[in-house]
């Protein structure tokens, strides 16, 4: 059974083609009713931890550009297309989390977008590892096949609104039949030396172009939150319209003064950092390039 994250009365025996509720559109992500269960565990709602305490859980939402330009090569001498590089980096970054304890408490939602949005996975890291036989190459091939199914224009706003709807439901513990948990938090010291409690929820938007599906201005729906959950990664030149559009909506890292939550991949020498970015985002451990110890956009 698949349950809409927006309305518990919207239930479906099978997953829809795009992974969203046909009644709620992209604001209703479909979540498997027994997402937290391995095959050898009893069915039911999200379990409590040992001795009845609630589990501390985290969520990463990956927004992956699947527009037509993803089939192009990122650099003149590149052997792989952008889609191939992203699929490979994401798969390996996520599978790097196998060594992380409590992978069953780390949730991952993968949404691909062009002019439309398609949710291709909502699962725990533990289940993703198991379902893809703990083989990152199999997961890479899965991601690449999904990227190739799309290829239209780019609608950043639709992808961001889909992520906002799910993230807010998760933070407010209002996802139907998925409420027996606490959102994991950790304390960080801000640039003003004050400490804040940060939820382990991140949204990573990857894109290689500019918003062109509609005439709307791109809006970051997370701006104003403390901290802003959105991180942005761009594949292309710093001077590209798409990169300028992306940096305009991103916030500063709450830890590193003057550093945007922005990652630029404009040269073959820094593509290797893609894997670390996907790993960091999925482990909700940082916000900006300095958090990942690479050069930063300011």
C-alpha positions as CSV (number, residue, x, y, z in Angstrom):
1,X,0.0,0.0,0.0
2,X,1.2,3.5,-0.9
3,X,0.0,6.4,1.3
4,X,0.1,10.1,0.3
5,X,2.2,12.3,2.5
6,X,-0.3,15.1,2.3
7,X,-3.6,13.2,2.9
8,X,-4.0,9.9,4.7
9,X,-7.2,9.1,2.9
10,X,-5.3,8.9,-0.4
11,X,-4.1,5.4,-0.5
12,X,-3.1,3.3,-3.5
13,X,-2.4,-0.4,-4.0
14,X,0.4,0.4,-6.4
15,X,2.8,3.2,-6.9
16,X,1.8,5.8,-9.5
17,X,4.1,6.4,-12.4
18,X,5.5,9.6,-11.1
19,X,5.5,8.7,-7.4
20,X,3.1,11.4,-6.5
21,X,-0.5,11.5,-5.4
22,X,-2.9,12.1,-8.4
23,X,-5.1,14.2,-6.1
24,X,-2.5,16.3,-4.4
25,X,0.0,16.5,-7.4
26,X,3.6,17.2,-6.5
27,X,2.6,18.2,-2.9
28,X,1.7,14.6,-2.1
29,X,4.7,12.2,-2.2
30,X,3.7,8.6,-2.1
31,X,5.4,6.6,0.7
32,X,5.3,2.9,1.1
33,X,3.3,1.9,4.1
34,X,6.0,-0.4,5.5
35,X,9.0,1.7,4.4
36,X,10.9,0.9,7.6
37,X,10.5,-2.8,7.4
38,X,13.0,-5.3,6.0
39,X,11.7,-8.5,4.5
40,X,12.2,-10.5,7.7
41,X,10.5,-8.0,10.0
42,X,6.8,-7.8,10.9
43,X,4.6,-5.3,9.1
44,X,3.3,-2.2,10.8
45,X,4.0,1.5,11.4
46,X,7.4,3.0,12.1
47,X,8.7,1.1,15.2
48,X,9.9,2.6,18.4
49,X,13.5,2.1,19.5
50,X,14.7,-0.2,22.2
51,X,12.7,0.0,25.5
52,X,10.0,2.0,23.8
53,X,11.8,5.2,23.1
54,X,11.2,7.0,19.8
55,X,13.8,6.7,17.1
56,X,15.8,9.8,16.1
57,X,15.6,10.0,12.3
58,X,16.9,12.2,9.5
59,X,15.8,13.0,5.9
60,X,17.6,14.1,2.8
61,X,15.7,15.2,-0.3
62,X,17.7,15.0,-3.5
63,X,16.4,17.2,-6.4
64,X,18.1,15.9,-9.5
65,X,17.9,17.8,-12.8
66,X,16.8,15.5,-15.6
67,X,16.3,18.1,-18.3
68,X,17.5,17.5,-21.9
69,X,20.9,19.2,-21.3
70,X,21.9,16.4,-18.9
71,X,22.6,14.2,-22.0
72,X,25.5,16.6,-23.0
73,X,29.1,16.2,-21.9
74,X,30.1,18.7,-19.2
75,X,33.6,19.4,-20.7
76,X,35.0,19.1,-24.2
77,X,37.3,16.3,-23.3
78,X,34.9,14.4,-21.0
79,X,34.2,10.7,-21.6
80,X,30.9,10.7,-19.7
81,X,27.7,12.8,-20.0
82,X,26.5,14.9,-17.1
83,X,23.8,12.4,-16.4
84,X,26.4,9.6,-16.2
85,X,28.6,11.6,-13.9
86,X,25.7,12.5,-11.6
87,X,24.3,9.0,-11.4
88,X,27.8,7.6,-10.6
89,X,28.6,10.3,-8.0
90,X,25.2,10.1,-6.3
91,X,25.3,6.3,-6.1
92,X,28.7,6.1,-4.7
93,X,28.1,9.0,-2.3
94,X,25.0,7.4,-0.9
95,X,26.5,3.9,-0.7
96,X,29.4,5.4,1.2
97,X,26.9,5.6,4.1
98,X,27.0,1.8,4.5
99,X,29.5,2.3,7.2
100,X,27.2,4.7,9.1
101,X,25.5,3.4,12.1
102,X,21.7,3.3,12.2
103,X,21.2,3.4,8.4
104,X,17.6,2.3,9.0
105,X,17.0,5.8,10.6
106,X,18.3,7.8,7.6
107,X,15.6,8.5,5.0
108,X,16.2,9.5,1.5
109,X,13.8,10.9,-1.1
110,X,15.0,11.2,-4.7
111,X,13.0,13.5,-7.0
112,X,14.0,14.0,-10.6
113,X,12.7,16.9,-12.5
114,X,12.5,18.6,-15.9
115,X,9.3,20.5,-16.6
116,X,7.6,17.9,-14.4
117,X,8.6,16.1,-11.2
118,X,9.0,12.4,-10.7
119,X,9.7,10.8,-7.3
120,X,11.8,7.7,-8.0
121,X,12.6,6.6,-4.5
122,X,11.6,7.2,-0.9
123,X,13.3,4.7,1.4
124,X,15.8,4.3,4.2
125,X,19.5,4.1,3.3
126,X,19.4,0.6,4.8
127,X,16.7,-0.6,2.5
128,X,18.3,1.1,-0.6
129,X,21.5,-0.8,0.1
130,X,19.6,-4.1,0.5
131,X,17.4,-3.6,-2.6
132,X,20.3,-2.8,-4.8
133,X,22.3,-5.8,-3.4
134,X,24.8,-3.5,-1.8
135,X,26.2,-2.8,-5.2
136,X,26.6,0.9,-6.1
137,X,26.9,0.1,-9.8
138,X,23.4,-1.4,-9.8
139,X,22.1,1.8,-8.1
140,X,24.0,4.0,-10.5
141,X,22.4,2.1,-13.4
142,X,19.0,2.6,-11.8
143,X,19.5,6.3,-11.4
144,X,20.8,6.7,-14.9
145,X,17.8,4.9,-16.4
146,X,15.5,7.2,-14.6
147,X,17.3,10.3,-15.7
148,X,17.1,9.1,-19.3
149,X,13.3,8.8,-19.0
150,X,12.9,12.5,-18.8
151,X,14.6,15.3,-20.9
152,X,12.3,18.3,-21.2
153,X,12.7,21.9,-20.1
154,X,13.6,22.9,-16.5
155,X,11.1,23.9,-13.8
156,X,13.1,24.6,-10.6
157,X,10.0,26.0,-8.7
158,X,8.0,22.9,-9.1
159,X,10.9,20.7,-7.8
160,X,11.5,23.1,-4.8
161,X,7.8,23.2,-3.9
162,X,7.6,19.4,-3.9
163,X,10.6,19.3,-1.6
164,X,9.1,22.0,0.7
165,X,5.8,20.1,1.1
166,X,7.5,16.9,2.1
167,X,10.2,18.5,4.3
168,X,7.6,20.5,6.3
169,X,5.4,17.4,6.8
170,X,8.4,15.5,8.0
171,X,9.6,18.2,10.4
172,X,6.0,18.7,11.8
173,X,5.6,14.9,12.1
174,X,2.4,15.1,10.1
175,X,3.0,12.5,7.5
176,X,0.1,10.0,7.8
177,X,1.1,6.7,9.5
178,X,4.7,7.9,9.7
179,X,4.7,9.8,13.0
180,X,6.3,7.6,15.6
181,X,9.7,9.3,15.5
182,X,11.6,12.4,16.5
183,X,13.6,14.4,14.1
184,X,17.3,14.1,14.9
185,X,18.9,17.4,15.8
186,X,22.4,18.5,16.6
187,X,23.7,21.8,18.0
188,X,26.1,23.9,15.9
189,X,27.9,27.1,16.6
190,X,26.9,30.0,14.3
191,X,29.3,32.6,13.0
192,X,28.2,34.9,15.8
193,X,29.3,32.3,18.4
194,X,25.7,31.5,19.3
195,X,24.5,27.9,19.1
196,X,21.4,26.7,17.4
197,X,19.6,23.4,17.2
198,X,19.7,22.1,13.6
199,X,17.4,19.3,12.3
200,X,19.0,16.5,10.3
201,X,16.9,17.5,7.2
202,X,18.6,18.7,4.0
203,X,17.4,19.5,0.5
204,X,20.1,19.3,-2.2
205,X,19.1,20.8,-5.6
206,X,21.4,19.8,-8.4
207,X,21.0,21.5,-11.8
208,X,23.0,22.3,-15.0
209,X,20.8,25.0,-16.4
210,X,18.3,27.8,-15.7
211,X,14.6,27.8,-15.0
212,X,13.0,28.0,-18.5
213,X,9.7,26.0,-18.3
214,X,7.7,29.0,-17.1
215,X,8.1,32.7,-16.9
216,X,8.0,32.7,-13.1
217,X,10.8,34.0,-10.9
218,X,12.6,31.2,-9.1
219,X,11.8,31.3,-5.4
220,X,13.5,29.4,-2.5
221,X,10.6,28.3,-0.3
222,X,13.0,27.5,2.6
223,X,14.5,31.0,2.7
224,X,13.8,32.6,6.1
225,X,14.0,29.4,8.0
226,X,16.8,29.1,10.5
227,X,18.7,27.4,9.1
228,X,17.7,27.3,5.4
229,X,17.6,23.6,4.5
230,X,18.4,24.2,0.8
231,X,21.8,23.5,-0.7
232,X,22.4,24.2,-4.4
233,X,24.9,22.5,-6.8
234,X,25.5,23.7,-10.3
235,X,27.3,21.9,-13.2
236,X,28.7,24.6,-15.5
237,X,30.5,27.9,-15.6
238,X,30.1,30.5,-12.8
239,X,29.0,33.1,-15.4
240,X,26.1,30.9,-16.7
241,X,22.6,32.3,-16.3
242,X,21.6,29.2,-14.5
243,X,24.3,29.5,-11.9
244,X,23.5,33.1,-11.3
245,X,19.9,32.2,-10.9
246,X,20.8,29.5,-8.4
247,X,23.1,31.6,-6.3
248,X,20.5,34.4,-6.1
249,X,18.1,32.2,-4.1
250,X,20.6,30.5,-1.7
251,X,21.4,31.5,1.8
252,X,24.6,31.8,3.7
253,X,25.9,28.8,5.7
254,X,25.0,29.3,9.3
255,X,28.5,28.2,10.3
256,X,30.9,29.9,7.8
257,X,30.4,33.6,7.4
258,X,29.9,34.9,3.9
259,X,29.8,31.4,2.3
260,X,26.7,30.4,0.3
261,X,25.3,27.0,0.5
262,X,26.4,26.6,-3.1
263,X,28.6,24.1,-4.8
264,X,30.1,24.8,-8.3
265,X,31.4,22.1,-10.6
266,X,33.0,24.0,-13.4
267,X,36.2,22.1,-14.0
268,X,37.2,18.4,-14.5
269,X,39.4,18.7,-11.4
270,X,36.6,19.3,-9.0
271,X,34.1,16.7,-10.3
272,X,35.5,14.2,-7.8
273,X,33.9,16.3,-5.0
274,X,30.5,15.4,-6.3
275,X,30.6,12.0,-4.5
276,X,31.5,13.8,-1.3
277,X,28.7,16.3,-1.8
278,X,26.0,13.5,-2.1
279,X,27.5,11.7,0.9
280,X,27.5,14.9,3.0
281,X,23.9,15.8,2.0
282,X,22.6,12.3,2.7
283,X,24.3,12.3,6.0
284,X,23.0,15.8,6.8
285,X,26.4,16.8,8.1
286,X,27.0,20.2,6.6
287,X,25.8,23.1,4.5
288,X,28.5,24.6,2.4
289,X,31.8,23.8,0.6
290,X,33.8,24.8,3.6
291,X,31.9,22.2,5.6
292,X,33.1,19.7,3.1
293,X,36.6,21.3,3.0
294,X,36.6,22.4,-0.6
295,X,36.8,25.9,-2.2
296,X,33.7,28.0,-1.6
297,X,31.5,30.5,-3.5
298,X,31.1,33.8,-1.8
